Amino acid sequence: MRFAFYMSGKGGRLRKFLAQATEEEKRQIALVVSDNVLPDETEEIIQRSGIRHCTFDYKELTGSSNKEKNMELSNLMLESFESGKIDYCFCFGCHILTGDLIEKYRHRMLNFHSSLLPMFPGVNAIDKAVESGTVFLLGNTVHFIDETVDGGPIIMQSVIPVRAFEESGGDYDVVLDLQIEMIQKLMALLNEDRIVVEERKVRIIGADYQKGYVFPGIN
C-alpha cells in the first residue's frame, strides 16, 4: 500500500506522526504534497524519512480565482498521485479539491476535519465550536472527500470534552493530536482492506459499533 499526505500550514500532525511511526509505516508513505512552503523542521523529518515531497505553492498558481486555483491544485495532485502510484491520500489541507481528482480517487482521499461533523464544517472549526457555547464535546472527523464541503461519508471520529481544551489554555493540539492515533488506525485498516462504503455509509469490518462512553469519567 502506498500512502500520500496532502497538507496546508505547518504539517504539525505529519511531523508528530513521523516522529513515532514504525519503519514499516514510514516505508508506506510514498508522497507528501503541500500547498505552501513547510517549516524547516517539517521538511527535515520528511527528508530524513526518505519521503518524496512536492510543493505546489497556492499563492503562485496561475488561476485568477480560488475556484480556478483549486482546480489547478487538484490537477497537479492527481498527476503526482498517478505518477507515484498512490493508493490513498490523507488530507490535512484547507483548499477544496475538485475535478478529475475527486472522481478518480473517490473513496481513496480521507479528510481530517477538526470537528464532530456534521457540526461546524469549514475552516476554524474548533473556534466555532467553542464560541458557540452549546457543545460539550470537541473532536475530529475523518471522512472520504466528495463533491461536498466536509460532507463525504464519515469513517471515524474522536472526541474530547471542551473542558480539557479550556483547561489547556486553548491549546489546539489537545484536540488535533487525537488525529495521530486515527492515522495509525486507518493505515492498518486500509492495509487489511477493512473499510467498506455502502450507499454513502462506511462500515469497518470487525469494528465494534456497540460500545458507548460516558463523559466525564467518574471514579
C-alpha positions in Angstrom: 0.0 0.0 0.0 1.3 3.5 -1.0 0.0 6.5 1.0 0.3 10.2 0.4 -0.3 13.2 2.7 -1.7 16.5 1.5 -1.4 19.5 3.8 -1.6 23.2 4.2 0.0 25.1 7.1 3.0 23.8 9.1 2.4 20.0 8.8 2.3 19.5 12.6 0.3 16.3 12.5 2.6 14.7 9.9 5.7 15.7 11.8 4.4 14.2 15.1 3.2 11.1 13.3 6.6 10.5 11.6 8.4 11.1 14.9 6.8 8.0 16.4 5.9 5.9 13.3 7.3 2.5 12.7 9.8 1.9 9.9 7.1 -0.1 8.1 4.6 2.9 8.3 7.3 5.3 7.0 8.0 3.0 4.1 4.4 3.1 3.1 4.3 6.9 2.9 5.4 7.5 -0.7 4.5 11.2 -1.1 3.8 14.4 0.7 2.1 17.2 -1.2 1.9 20.7 0.4 0.3 23.8 -1.0 2.7 26.1 0.9 6.4 26.1 1.9 6.7 23.9 5.0 8.8 24.9 8.1 12.4 23.6 8.1 11.7 21.2 10.9 8.8 19.5 9.0 10.9 19.4 5.8 13.8 17.9 7.6 11.8 15.0 9.1 10.2 14.3 5.7 13.6 14.1 4.1 15.1 12.0 6.9 12.2 9.6 6.5 13.1 9.2 2.8 9.7 10.5 1.6 9.2 12.3 -1.7 7.9 15.9 -1.2 6.1 18.1 -3.8 5.2 21.8 -3.1 2.6 23.5 -5.2 2.5 27.0 -3.7 -1.1 28.0 -3.8 -0.2 31.7 -3.9 1.9 31.1 -7.1 -0.8 29.1 -9.0 -1.9 30.9 -12.2 -5.7 30.8 -11.7 -7.4 34.2 -11.4 -9.9 32.9 -8.8 -9.9 30.4 -5.9 -12.1 28.1 -8.0 -9.5 28.1 -10.8 -6.6 27.7 -8.3 -8.4 24.8 -6.6 -8.8 23.1 -10.0 -5.1 23.7 -10.9 -4.0 22.3 -7.5 -6.3 19.3 -7.8 -4.9 18.5 -11.3 -1.3 18.8 -10.1 -2.1 16.5 -7.2 -3.8 14.0 -9.5 -0.7 13.9 -11.7 1.5 13.4 -8.7 -0.7 10.6 -7.3 -0.8 8.7 -10.6 2.9 9.0 -11.3 3.6 7.9 -7.7 1.1 5.0 -7.9 -0.6 6.3 -4.8 -3.4 4.2 -3.3 -4.8 6.5 -0.6 -4.2 10.1 0.5 -4.7 11.5 4.0 -5.7 15.2 3.6 -5.0 18.0 6.0 -5.3 20.8 3.5 -7.5 23.9 3.6 -8.4 24.1 -0.1 -11.4 22.5 -1.8 -10.3 19.7 -4.1 -12.2 19.2 -7.3 -12.4 17.9 -10.9 -11.0 14.6 -12.1 -9.1 14.1 -8.8 -12.4 13.6 -6.9 -13.7 11.1 -9.4 -10.5 9.1 -10.0 -9.7 8.9 -6.2 -13.3 8.5 -5.0 -13.2 6.8 -1.6 -9.4 7.0 -1.6 -8.9 10.5 -0.2 -9.5 10.8 3.6 -10.0 14.2 5.0 -9.2 15.0 8.7 -11.5 17.7 10.0 -11.3 19.2 13.5 -15.0 19.0 14.5 -17.6 16.3 15.0 -19.2 16.6 11.6 -21.8 17.4 10.5 -21.4 20.2 13.1 -19.1 23.0 12.3 -17.9 22.3 8.7 -15.4 24.6 7.0 -12.4 26.4 8.5 -11.7 27.4 12.1 -13.9 24.5 13.3 -12.6 24.4 16.9 -13.1 28.1 17.4 -16.6 27.9 16.0 -17.5 25.1 18.3 -16.1 26.7 21.5 -17.6 30.1 20.6 -21.0 28.6 20.1 -21.2 27.9 23.8 -23.5 25.0 23.0 -21.2 21.9 22.8 -19.9 19.7 25.5 -17.5 17.7 23.3 -14.9 18.7 20.7 -13.3 16.2 18.4 -12.1 15.2 14.9 -13.8 13.5 12.0 -12.2 11.5 9.2 -14.4 11.3 6.1 -14.0 10.4 2.4 -13.8 13.5 0.2 -16.5 14.0 -2.3 -18.0 17.0 -4.2 -19.5 18.5 -1.0 -17.6 20.5 1.6 -16.9 18.3 4.6 -19.9 16.2 3.7 -18.5 12.9 2.5 -19.1 9.5 4.1 -17.8 9.5 7.7 -15.2 6.8 8.6 -14.1 7.6 12.2 -14.4 10.2 14.9 -12.6 11.0 18.1 -13.8 13.1 21.0 -12.6 15.1 24.0 -14.6 17.3 26.4 -14.5 21.1 25.8 -13.3 21.5 29.4 -10.0 19.7 28.6 -9.4 22.3 25.8 -10.3 25.2 28.1 -8.1 23.9 30.9 -5.2 23.6 28.5 -5.4 27.3 27.9 -6.9 26.8 24.4 -4.1 24.6 23.1 -5.4 23.3 19.7 -3.1 20.3 20.0 -5.3 18.9 22.8 -7.8 18.2 20.1 -5.7 17.8 17.0 -3.2 15.3 18.4 -6.1 12.8 18.6 -5.7 12.6 14.8 -2.3 10.9 15.2 -3.8 7.7 16.6 -6.5 7.9 13.9 -3.8 7.9 11.2 -2.3 4.8 12.7 -5.6 3.0 12.9 -6.6 4.0 9.4 -3.3 2.9 7.8 -3.8 -0.6 9.4 -7.4 -0.8 8.4 -6.7 0.2 4.8 -3.8 -2.3 4.6 -6.2 -5.0 5.8 -8.9 -3.9 3.3 -11.4 -3.5 6.2 -13.1 -0.2 5.1 -16.2 -0.6 3.0 -18.6 2.1 1.6 -22.2 1.0 1.2 -24.7 3.6 0.0 -22.7 6.6 1.4 -22.2 4.9 4.7 -18.9 3.5 5.8 -18.6 0.1 7.6 -15.3 -1.1 9.1 -15.2 -4.8 9.0 -14.8 -6.3 12.5 -15.2 -2.9 14.3 -17.3 -2.6 17.5 -20.2 -0.2 16.9 -22.0 -1.1 20.1 -19.6 0.3 22.7 -20.5 3.7 24.3 -18.7 6.1 26.6 -19.9 8.5 29.4 -18.1 11.9 29.9 -16.8 13.0 32.2 -15.1 9.9 33.6 -16.1 9.5 37.2 -14.4 7.2 39.7 
